[in-house]
Amino acid sequence: MPTRKTIARVGAAATALLGASPAFAKNADSYVDGASHAWSHGTNVQAAVADTKADSHSVYAYMIRVSDSWKVIRLNNTRGSGTTAYSDSYANNPVASVRACVDRQWAPDPCGDVVVTGRRK
């Protein structure tokens, strides 16, 4: 028969698991025209954007963090094809969504789909 101490330990462990970060968060990948790839993977503490096409156009990503859902952040990658730019890493404010875009001079910028990571407060 379990003692009160054992029951208290099991209760504390269950509370800790239920209060932990959501296990349903997912990898988020957004692509556009084979030229830009934006993503946030794993624990979603940062986002990245890669320039995947040698076409003389810079790329960027729009990202939103969980605690700043009203603020769209632009992550620029102006270093050319084959390079990747990374956002700052914030464990207490994970990435909620990302969107890849190509910076077209004097034309509308094509963007991929907004992809949600599943993170929330």
Beta strands, then each sheet from edge to edge (+ up, - down):
strand 1: 28-32
strand 2: 36-40
strand 3: 48-51
strand 4: 58-65
strand 5: 73-77
strand 6: 84-86
strand 7: 95-103
strand 8: 115-116
sheet 1: 1+ 2- 3+ 6-
sheet 2: 5+ 4- 7+ 8-
end
